[in-house]
Amino acid sequence: MANLLNYIVWDPDPILAHLGPISIRYYATCWMVGLLLGYLMMHRLYKEQKLGEDKFEPLFIYLFVGILAGARLGHCIFYQPEYFLTQWDHVVEMFIPMHHMADGSWKFTGYEGLASHGGVLGLFIAIWLYCRKTKVGGWTLLDNMGIISGITACFIRLGNLMNSEIIGKVTDVPWAFIFVKEDQYPRHPGQLYEAIAYLVIFLLILFIYKKKGPKSVGSGLYFGLCLTLIFTFRFFVEYTKEIQVAFEAGLPMDMGQILSLPLIIAGVWSIASSPKRAAKKENKA
């Protein structure tokens, strides 16, 4: 292995700031920044598409709760069921940002595990509930989510990078990171790969939307592009990552790849069927 000084030594403090007894983590901050940018962009899309301010106002609450709850439960159920589903206090920890200590006390820790696939599932449920309540077209909202989701996903992965989690496999590429909290081996910065890819995907989909204009929303094209591009990249980038939990070692693919496949299929179907929905929408206009 080459000299370790040739690589990027990565050992940031995961705490951004302290507010009395509460610690503000980079991870949570990145999540909040990503959601805020998504919120602002969605607001702009609603204005461009003349969907109505009254219909936009409740959207953030639906999506915030859906994504957060889905991401948290997804992590607990998909990645650590042996911990969270075996004791009553661990079940409680699934829902509150606290950890039950050995002495019986509870310590505020924030939500330390959030899974993107669970967040997507929570997002779908939130979208269904929101559309049912406000009568906004489901494909319209899904397309708008497809336009903005890449920027939120980018910041989530930056949060993982600041937490030194979801690390890559040992490598000798010159841009390798040494995650000090893990070991002294240079590894693929898989979180950074994803953050960059999701930013590029966001810019690409936004460019297509700008070219086609607001009337192109509602066919499922942007939603399909988002799912297909993000989760296809996610499938292949998994080959650069270490497994997150021990049981994945016995699987033909890791959990991230298994959960990506149905989302890729859904994305391809959404793209392939989008011309039919676009034609149907045009006939109604």
C-alpha positions in Angstrom: 0.0 0.0 0.0 1.3 3.5 -0.8 2.3 6.0 1.8 -0.7 6.9 3.9 0.2 10.6 3.6 -0.8 10.5 0.0 -4.5 10.2 0.9 -7.1 12.4 2.5 -7.2 12.0 6.3 -10.9 12.4 7.3 -11.7 12.9 11.0 -14.2 15.8 11.4 -16.0 16.4 14.6 -19.6 15.3 13.9 -20.9 18.0 16.2 -21.4 21.3 14.5 -22.4 23.3 17.6 -23.7 22.9 21.2 -26.8 24.7 22.3 -26.8 24.0 26.1 -27.3 20.2 26.6 -28.3 19.8 22.9 -25.7 19.0 20.3 -26.3 20.1 16.7 -24.8 17.5 14.4 -23.6 18.0 10.8 -25.7 15.0 9.8 -28.9 16.5 11.0 -27.9 19.9 9.6 -27.2 18.5 6.1 -30.6 16.8 6.2 -32.3 20.1 7.1 -30.4 22.1 4.4 -31.3 19.5 1.8 -35.0 19.6 2.8 -35.0 23.4 3.0 -33.6 23.6 -0.6 -36.1 21.1 -1.7 -38.9 23.2 0.0 -37.8 26.4 -1.7 -37.5 24.8 -5.1 -40.9 23.1 -4.8 -42.4 26.5 -3.9 -41.0 27.9 -7.0 -42.4 25.0 -9.1 -45.8 25.5 -7.6 -45.8 29.2 -8.6 -44.6 28.4 -12.2 -47.3 25.8 -12.6 -50.0 27.9 -10.9 -50.9 25.1 -8.5 -52.0 27.5 -5.7 -50.4 28.7 -2.5 -53.1 27.1 -0.4 -52.1 23.7 -1.8 -48.4 24.3 -1.2 -48.6 25.3 2.4 -49.4 21.8 3.9 -47.0 20.0 1.5 -43.8 20.4 3.6 -45.3 18.9 6.7 -46.5 15.9 4.8 -43.2 15.3 3.1 -41.0 16.1 6.1 -42.9 13.7 8.4 -43.1 11.0 5.7 -39.4 11.1 4.7 -38.1 11.3 8.3 -40.4 8.5 9.6 -39.7 6.3 6.5 -36.0 6.9 6.6 -35.8 6.1 10.4 -38.0 3.0 10.3 -36.3 1.9 7.1 -32.9 1.9 8.8 -34.2 0.2 11.9 -36.1 -2.5 10.1 -33.9 -3.2 7.1 -30.4 -2.7 8.6 -30.7 -3.3 12.4 -33.7 -5.5 13.1 -31.7 -7.6 15.6 -31.3 -4.5 17.8 -34.5 -2.5 17.3 -37.0 -5.3 17.3 -35.8 -7.3 20.2 -36.4 -5.1 23.3 -39.1 -2.7 24.3 -36.7 0.2 24.9 -35.1 -0.4 21.5 -38.5 -0.2 19.9 -39.0 3.1 21.6 -35.7 4.3 20.2 -37.0 3.8 16.7 -39.4 6.7 17.2 -37.6 9.2 19.5 -34.1 10.7 19.1 -32.9 9.3 22.4 -30.9 6.3 23.6 -31.7 4.2 26.6 -28.5 4.1 28.7 -27.3 1.1 30.8 -28.0 3.0 34.0 -31.7 3.4 33.0 -31.5 7.0 32.0 -32.3 8.4 28.5 -29.7 10.4 26.5 -30.6 12.7 23.6 -28.6 11.5 20.6 -30.6 12.7 17.6 -31.6 10.2 14.9 -28.3 8.4 14.2 -29.6 6.0 11.5 -31.7 7.0 8.5 -32.0 4.9 5.3 -32.7 6.6 2.0 -34.8 3.7 0.7 -37.1 3.9 3.7 -37.3 7.7 3.1 -38.5 7.0 -0.4 -41.2 4.7 0.8 -42.3 7.2 3.4 -42.3 9.9 0.7 -44.7 7.8 -1.4 -47.1 7.4 1.5 -46.9 11.1 2.3 -47.6 12.0 -1.4 -50.6 9.7 -1.5 -52.1 11.2 1.7 -51.3 14.8 0.5 -52.9 14.3 -3.0 -55.9 12.7 -1.4 -56.4 15.7 0.8 -55.6 18.5 -1.6 -56.7 17.0 -4.9 -53.3 17.9 -6.5 -52.6 15.4 -9.3 -50.4 12.5 -8.1 -48.2 12.5 -11.3 -47.8 16.2 -11.1 -46.4 16.0 -7.6 -44.3 13.0 -8.3 -42.7 14.8 -11.3 -42.0 17.8 -9.2 -40.4 15.6 -6.5 -38.4 14.0 -9.3 -37.1 17.5 -10.3 -35.9 18.5 -6.9 -35.0 15.2 -5.1 -31.4 15.1 -6.3 -30.4 18.2 -4.4 -31.8 16.8 -1.1 -30.2 13.4 -1.7 -26.9 15.2 -2.3 -26.9 16.9 1.1 -28.0 13.7 2.8 -24.9 11.9 1.5 -22.7 14.9 2.6 -24.2 14.3 6.1 -23.1 10.7 5.9 -19.6 11.9 4.9 -19.4 14.2 7.9 -20.5 11.3 10.1 -17.8 9.0 8.5 -20.4 6.4 7.9 -21.3 4.2 4.9 -17.6 3.9 4.2 -16.1 2.4 1.1 -13.8 -0.6 0.5 -10.1 -0.4 0.9 -8.5 1.1 -2.3 -5.3 2.7 -3.5 -6.9 5.4 -5.7 -5.3 8.8 -5.1 -8.5 10.4 -3.9 -9.1 7.7 -1.2 -10.1 8.9 2.3 -8.7 7.5 5.5 -11.7 7.5 7.9 -9.9 7.8 11.2 -12.9 6.8 13.2 -13.0 3.4 11.3 -9.3 2.4 10.8 -6.1 3.6 9.1 -6.8 2.1 5.6 -7.5 4.4 2.6 -11.0 3.7 1.3 -13.4 4.8 -1.4 -15.4 7.9 -0.3 -18.6 6.3 -1.4 -20.7 9.1 0.2 -18.9 11.7 -1.8 -19.3 9.7 -5.0 -23.1 9.7 -4.4 -23.3 13.3 -3.4 -21.6 14.4 -6.6 -23.7 12.1 -8.7 -26.9 13.2 -7.2 -26.0 16.9 -7.8 -25.3 16.1 -11.4 -28.6 14.2 -11.8 -30.4 17.1 -10.2 -28.9 19.6 -12.6 -29.6 17.3 -15.6 -33.3 16.8 -14.7 -33.7 20.6 -14.0 -32.1 21.4 -17.4 -34.6 19.1 -19.1 -37.5 20.7 -17.2 -36.3 24.2 -18.2 -36.2 23.1 -21.8 -39.7 21.5 -21.8 -41.4 24.0 -19.5 -44.1 23.7 -16.8 -46.6 22.1 -19.1 -44.4 19.0 -19.3 -45.0 18.1 -15.7 -47.6 15.4 -14.9 -46.5 12.7 -17.4 -44.2 10.9 -15.0 -41.1 11.6 -17.0 -39.2 13.5 -14.3 -40.2 11.1 -11.6 -39.0 8.2 -13.8 -35.7 9.9 -14.6 -35.1 10.6 -10.9 -35.7 7.0 -9.8 -33.9 5.4 -12.7 -30.8 7.6 -12.6 -30.4 7.8 -8.8 -31.0 4.2 -8.0 -29.0 2.8 -11.0 -26.1 4.8 -9.8 -26.8 3.7 -6.2 -26.8 0.0 -7.4 -23.3 0.3 -9.0 -21.7 2.5 -6.3 -22.5 -0.2 -3.8 -19.7 -2.2 -5.3 -17.3 0.4 -3.8 -18.8 0.2 -0.3 -18.3 -2.0 2.7 -21.3 -4.0 3.9 -23.2 -2.1 6.5 -24.5 -5.0 8.6 -23.1 -8.5 9.0 -26.0 -10.5 7.4 -25.4 -8.8 4.1 -22.2 -10.9 3.7 -24.3 -14.0 3.0 -26.4 -12.2 0.3 -25.7 -12.2 -3.4 -26.2 -8.4 -3.3 -26.1 -6.0 -0.5 -29.3 -4.5 1.0 -28.8 -1.2 -0.9 -28.7 -3.1 -4.2 -31.7 -5.3 -3.4 -33.8 -2.3 -2.4 -32.7 -0.3 -5.5 -33.9 -2.9 -8.0 -37.7 -2.3 -7.6 -37.2 1.4 -7.7 -35.2 1.2 -10.9 -37.9 -1.0 -12.5 -40.6 1.6 -11.3 -38.5 4.4 -12.8 -38.1 2.7 -16.2 -41.8 2.0 -16.3 -42.6 5.6 -15.5 -40.4 6.9 -18.3 -41.7 4.3 -20.8 -45.4 5.1 -20.0 -44.9 8.9 -19.8 -45.8 9.7 -23.5 -49.2 8.0 -23.0 -49.9 10.1 -19.9 -48.6 13.3 -21.7 -51.0 12.6 -24.6 -53.9 12.0 -22.3 -53.2 15.2 -20.4 -53.0 17.2 -23.7 -56.3 15.8 -24.9 -57.9 17.0 -21.7 -56.5 20.5 -22.0 
